[in-house]
Amino acid sequence: MSKDMMAAFELYQPDSVDGAIELLREAGDSGWALAGGNDSLDWFKDRVKRPGTIVDLSGLDELKGVRELPDGGIEIGALTTLTDVENDALIRERYSLLADAAGRVASPQIRNVGTLGGNLCQDTRCWYYRYGVDCYRAGGDSCYADSPQGQNREHCLWGADRCVAVSPSDTAPAMVALDARMVVRNADGDREVAAEDFFIGPDIDIERMTILEPGEILTAVRLPAEWAGARFYFEKVADRNVWDFALVSIAAAMVVNGDTIDRIRIAAGAVECVPRRLSAVENAATGQPKNAATAQVAGQAAIRGATPLNFNHFKIPLLQNLVTRAIRDA
Amino acid sequence: MSDKHETQGMYPEPAFDRGGDGGDGAAAPIASLRASRRQFIKGVIASGAAVSGAGVLIGCSGGDGGASAGGVERMIRLMVNGVERTVDVLPNETLAMTLRYKLNLTGTKLGCDRGECGACTVLIDDVASYGCSMLTHSIRAKAITTIEGLEGADGSLHAVQQAMIDELGPQCGFCTPGQVMSAVALLRSNPNPTRDQVRMALSGNLCRCGAYDNYTNAVMRAAQNAAQNI
């Protein structure tokens, strides 16, 4: 079967966020919010997802751009392109961690069109799932990746619960490290959710990766003043520097006073279904001198409890090294 | 060899297995013309049977892809290479399909159709973008530039195109239109790039011949000859 032509759908192009929410609410489970389209169109071409109603958000200018908040933080509209996030002067000045992460997504053309919200809300890359098999995440009753012959080099070290897929987003770990607030709007209005709570694992809901329900849109993210201008470290390791998703990524924010690490938040991507906040590393590093010895201890703390699958043991030393570098070089 | 290449770049088989729009009946006459599908497509478009013909070919007839009440209008105006074109666009149609199969602008190539190769790169308001990965309806209000829109009114080549020839940039040439569009986007925003900046700007375009250095040389030369047209 050829898979190139997308199945037919109804396309709506609302001119307000509330209009979009109303359309998505009416469409229910058959609705799909479309931003940049880079991930969505692949799903449709492969016929794995066949929504009946597409709500194209790309015309909603109110969800684009970067605004300064009164408290010194900033708010980034969810439809701001990754290129704009990467190059925005305010983001680069105060939260270069996020600019660096956005600049490592996929390829230039994808960053030019792809949005911050889309990058955060994209679905997992487990190829069994994306191929359209009836795995747990697709509503079935098995996991093809976590089987004796399953190819799971890219899969998780933590949080397996029937499904072993990982969060593919490069910007999501940065959001957790920056303690971002996600602004979610539905018919009842806006609410703020901590980045850490926005992403959910299979133990909470195996068929989605964020808390978003039908009829809800991520409209913006707010970065708190608390971490503005902190010392940052972002690194993504992938098979190729362009296009590929992370094998492991690390995002760290820290405030250093003299030689001492006063505060630190650090998160890893592609090791769990959610960006994994490394609380053990934070505990090991807080109040410690920022030096090689602390970095080494922090690296060891990062991998405690990691449970590899058949083909992803390499992620454990990789994560350890990235954490060590982050503490040492931030 | 070259035939095979062309076939890979087109939509290979999508139309022929689709039920619901008489695909079976249409398959035989189309299959007999596969030796020169490009001529066939152009012929269909020129004959005025564009909607039904292209519909079968790319797997969607007017019947199953139409917008319902409340959805988008299908007849839309697009600004392509400085000319306003009126086109019948399905809701589920990508820009690359519209350009190739509705507007006959076949310089925009389709390689992977998944945003992974860059052969479909076009400029949307001067920004390099994958034509395969956006709905045509999403960019109605914007200016589209394809490889056909680069040459001057007198037929002279764009500085990047000329430099590609001078530096023997392409080998097989299939990815070249996309590479050129990425380079033009770069030079419009950064007329004096470093070699690394050129590499970065072309990093979203695959070349299976591996002619990356030649492409980079060509873009550096185009920047040096920059006075014209950029």
Chai-1 contact restraints between the chains, C-beta under 6 A:
chainA,res_idxA,chainB,res_idxB,connection_type,confidence,min_distance_angstrom,max_distance_angstrom,comment,restraint_id
A,M1,B,D17,contact,1.0,0.0,6.0,A-B,restraint_1
A,S2,B,E13,contact,1.0,0.0,6.0,A-B,restraint_2
A,S2,B,P14,contact,1.0,0.0,6.0,A-B,restraint_3
A,D4,B,Y11,contact,1.0,0.0,6.0,A-B,restraint_4
A,D4,B,P14,contact,1.0,0.0,6.0,A-B,restraint_5
A,D4,B,D113,contact,1.0,0.0,6.0,A-B,restraint_6
A,M5,B,P14,contact,1.0,0.0,6.0,A-B,restraint_7
A,M5,B,I58,contact,1.0,0.0,6.0,A-B,restraint_8
A,M5,B,G59,contact,1.0,0.0,6.0,A-B,restraint_9
A,M5,B,C60,contact,1.0,0.0,6.0,A-B,restraint_10
A,M6,B,N92,contact,1.0,0.0,6.0,A-B,restraint_11
A,A8,B,D64,contact,1.0,0.0,6.0,A-B,restraint_12
A,A8,B,G65,contact,1.0,0.0,6.0,A-B,restraint_13
A,A8,B,N92,contact,1.0,0.0,6.0,A-B,restraint_14
A,F9,B,N92,contact,1.0,0.0,6.0,A-B,restraint_15
A,E10,B,S68,contact,1.0,0.0,6.0,A-B,restraint_16
A,E10,B,G71,contact,1.0,0.0,6.0,A-B,restraint_17
A,L11,B,G71,contact,1.0,0.0,6.0,A-B,restraint_18
A,L11,B,V72,contact,1.0,0.0,6.0,A-B,restraint_19
A,L11,B,P91,contact,1.0,0.0,6.0,A-B,restraint_20
A,L11,B,H137,contact,1.0,0.0,6.0,A-B,restraint_21
A,Y12,B,G71,contact,1.0,0.0,6.0,A-B,restraint_22
A,Q13,B,V72,contact,1.0,0.0,6.0,A-B,restraint_23
A,G37,B,S133,contact,1.0,0.0,6.0,A-B,restraint_24
A,G37,B,M134,contact,1.0,0.0,6.0,A-B,restraint_25
A,N38,B,G115,contact,1.0,0.0,6.0,A-B,restraint_26
A,N38,B,S133,contact,1.0,0.0,6.0,A-B,restraint_27
A,L41,B,S133,contact,1.0,0.0,6.0,A-B,restraint_28
A,D42,B,R114,contact,1.0,0.0,6.0,A-B,restraint_29
A,D56,B,S138,contact,1.0,0.0,6.0,A-B,restraint_30
A,S58,B,S138,contact,1.0,0.0,6.0,A-B,restraint_31
A,S107,B,G204,contact,1.0,0.0,6.0,A-B,restraint_32
A,P108,B,G204,contact,1.0,0.0,6.0,A-B,restraint_33
A,Q109,B,A128,contact,1.0,0.0,6.0,A-B,restraint_34
A,Q109,B,S129,contact,1.0,0.0,6.0,A-B,restraint_35
A,Q109,B,Y130,contact,1.0,0.0,6.0,A-B,restraint_36
A,Q109,B,G204,contact,1.0,0.0,6.0,A-B,restraint_37
A,I110,B,G115,contact,1.0,0.0,6.0,A-B,restraint_38
A,N112,B,V127,contact,1.0,0.0,6.0,A-B,restraint_39
A,N112,B,S129,contact,1.0,0.0,6.0,A-B,restraint_40
A,V113,B,S129,contact,1.0,0.0,6.0,A-B,restraint_41
A,V242,B,S203,contact,1.0,0.0,6.0,A-B,restraint_42
A,W243,B,E116,contact,1.0,0.0,6.0,A-B,restraint_43
